[in-house]
Amino acid sequence: MKHRDQIRQIAKKVNKSGQRSEMREKALPADEVMAILERTRERDYSYDRFLSTMCTRPHPIAIKAHDMFLETNLGDPGLFPGVAGLEEEVVRMLGELLGCPLARGYISTGGTESNIQAIRAAKNESGKCGGNIVVPASAHFSFDKIGDLLSLEVRKAELDSQLRVDLSSVESLIDEHTAALVGIAGTTEFGQVDPIEELSDLALEWGVHLHVDAAFGGFVLPFLDRSFAWDFSLPGVKSITIDPHKMGLATIPAGGLLFRNQECMNALETETHYLTKARQASLTGTRSGAAAAATYAVMMHLGREGFREMVGYCMDLTDHLVRGAKEIGVEPLIEPVMNVVALRVPEPSKVRERLMDRDWHVSITREPNRALRLILMGHMSHENVDLFLKDLKEVLSE
Ligand code: PLP
C-alpha cells in the first residue's frame, strides 16, 4: 500500500510537468481525448524538414488500406483468409520484382525483424551452434542485435575505397563455422551496393546462406536507370530483406522478408497448437494485416511506372543536392548510387547540431567514415533542398 501511494505521488508530480498521467477513474469524453492527441501530435516534427530518415509519409491509398485492415490478425490467418490472401499476393509481387516469382516469405515489422529471421533461418538450416556470420562493416546495427540474440559471432569485413565490402576481407573471415554471409544492397549510411554477384559465388563455394539486406534499396534498385546484379537472379542469394515502409511508400511497420524457396522458410516454423494454422514462421505471433494490405494497395496502385517516377524524383533531388553542395565546396564521400548522400564536412557532429538548431533533421555516419548523412525521400522538395544548402553554407562559415 505504502509503495502504491509513493508511485501515485510520483505520478502526480510528473503530471504537473505535463509529461505523464495516471489511469483515470472516470471516463474522459472522446472529443477531449482527441484534443489531447491533436495537441500532442503538434509536438512531433514535420517530414518537410527530415533529411535523416529512410521513412516517409505513406501514400494516401496505403493509409486507407491500413485503416481498413487494422483489426485483422495475420498471426491467425485461418480467421482472416482475405488479408492472408493479400499477403500472399504481396509476396508473389515482391518475389517477381526480385527475380524469383516462386519466392516465399511474409510481411514483417521491418528491416530488423527480417534480418533476424533470415539469419535465424540460415543458422537453423546449417545446424551450426555458436558459429559466426560475416557482414560488411557498413551493416545496419540490427546485425549486432542478431549476434546477441542468436549467440553468433558477428565478423565485420572491411570496406573498399568506394565503401563497398572488400571481398578479400570477407574471404579472410569465412570459415567452416560460418552460418551466413550478408551483402547490402543500399547501405544505411552511404546507399552503396556491395558486390553481391561475387558474394553469391563465395556463398556457393562455401555452401553458406547469402542474405541480402535491401531494406532500403529493394524499392530503389529495380527502378533506377543503372542496373545492378543483386537479387534472386544470382543463384547464391537465399534471402532478401525489402522494406515497403521505406521507399515502398507503405505504412509503418511494413517489412518484407523473402526466401528463395519453401525449404528456407521451413527452418523458421514452429507448431501452433491452438491457432487456425498448424505452423507459423513469423517472429511475432499476433500481427496486424494492416501493413500487408497497405503494401498491396500501393504496389497495385503505382505499378512499376509509379515507382520509377517516384525513384526518379528522389534521384533528381539527390543530383540537385550534390550539385549545390559541390558549388559551396562540399564533396560527397562517394558519388551517390541511390538517394543517400554522405557529405564530407569538417566536424560533422557540430555541423549536425547547428543544422538541427535551424530545424534541419540530419544525421551522421560512423567512424572511420564520419560525414553528414542525408536521405532524399519523396517528402523533400527542390525548394527545401535549396534552403538547406543555404543554411549549410552559413553553418560552415560560422
Ligand atoms: N537494414 C538496412 C539496410 C537499413 O537501412 C535499416 C534501417 O534503416 C534496417 C535494416 C532496419 O530497418 P528497421 O528500422 O525497419 O528495423
Residues whose N, C-alpha, C, O or C-beta is under 5 A from the ligand:
A	BS01	PLP	M54 T109 G110 G111 T112 E113 H140 G186 T187 T188 D213 A215 F216
